[in-house]
Amino acid sequence: MCDLYGVRHGWTGSVQTGNDGTMLSDNIALPADFHAQVIEWPTGSAHRVRMRRITPIIAAAVGALLFAGAAQAACRVEYKAKQDNPLTLYHDVTTVDAPCASAESALRARLAARGLTLLKVLSKRET
């Protein structure tokens, strides 16, 4: 039997929960001879020896990752610069191999080597 909108009432199909997918649990009873196996964590001196061996390895790996990240710190800088005689203005974006806190001084030195004067740093971004 359907109502005005086509929704069936008194429907006795199979029970489903949630979306249209399968049920999360079927609540079946386990057989009497079923025995779940428990995973036991090692204890005692054997466990401590393994932990002593692996702890320095993990510490070295984390240290290497941190050092590699710090060594590759670079900053992308957008700047304006000028050159005198004849007057030439530059607007450019470059990557400086220094943290963004000291990128302006590193860029100023790089531009001075090319005969340019840094006018203004427009933006800095870590890369």
N, C-alpha and C positions, 0 to 999 in steps of 0.2 A: 504494500500500500504506500503511495507517494502523496505528499502534500502539494500545495500550490507551486512550490519552487522545485519540485522534483527530488526532495530529500526523502529517503526511505525511512520509515519508522518500523520498529519491531524487527530489525535486522538481526539475524542470529548467526553471522559468519564467524570465522576464527578470530580470536582475540589478538590484536596487535597494539604495540605501544610505540610512541615516538613518531618519527617520520615514516616513510614508506619502506624503510630498510627492514632487516631482520630484527627479531627481538634481541635484547641484550642478554637475557637469561631465559633458559627454558625450564628452570626449576625441576630438573629431573633428579630422581633419587639414584644415588650411587649404589652399585652392588655391594653386598656384605663383605666380599673378599677384596675390595679395593682398599689399598693402603697407600696413602700419599707419602712420597719420599721427602724428607726434610733436608735441606742443604745446611750443613753445619759449617760454621766459620772456624778456621784453625785457631787454636789457643795455645798458650804456653810458649816455650822457648823457640820452637820451630817458626812460629808466626813472628816473633820479635826479630829473629835472624833475617827473615825475608824482608821485613820492614826496614831494617838497618841497611840492607843492600840496595833497596830501591829508592830510599829517601835522598841520597846524594845524587842519584841519576835524575830524579825529578827536579831537584833544586838546580842542577846544572842546566837542564833544559829550559827552565823558567828564566834563569839568569841570561842565557844566550838569547832568548827571545826578547827580553827587555833591552839588552845591550844592542841588538840588531835594530830595534825600533828607535832607540835614541841616536844611533849612528846615522840613520837615514832621515833624521828630522830635516825637513826642508820647508821653505815658505815661498808661496807664490805671491808676487808683489806686482801691483799695478801702480805705475808712477808716471810723473811728468818730469822731463829734463830739458836742458838747453845747452847749446854750444855757441860760443861767441866767435865773431869774425869769420865768416858771415853768420849772422844770427839764424840758428836752426832750432826749432822746437820739436821735441819728441814726446809721444804718448805711447807707452809700451807696457807689456806684461812679461815678466821674467821669473824664473825660479832661482832662489838664492839658497845655497847650501848652508843654512843657519836657521836656528829657531826664529819664529816671528818676532820675538822680543828684541833680538839684535839684528834683524834683517835690514833695517834702514841704514845702519852704519856699514854693514857689509856691502849693500848696494851702492852707497855713496863712494866707497873705496873702488868698487868695480867700475863705476861710471867715470871717476876721476882718472883712472888709468886710460880711458878712451878719450879724455879731454872734454867730458860732459860735466855739467853741474846739476845735481838733483834739486828740483824745485819743490816737488810735493809728492808724498806717498798717498795714493788714493785709497788703496785697500791692501790688506794682507790676509792670507789664508794658508793654514797648514796643509801640506800635501803628504 
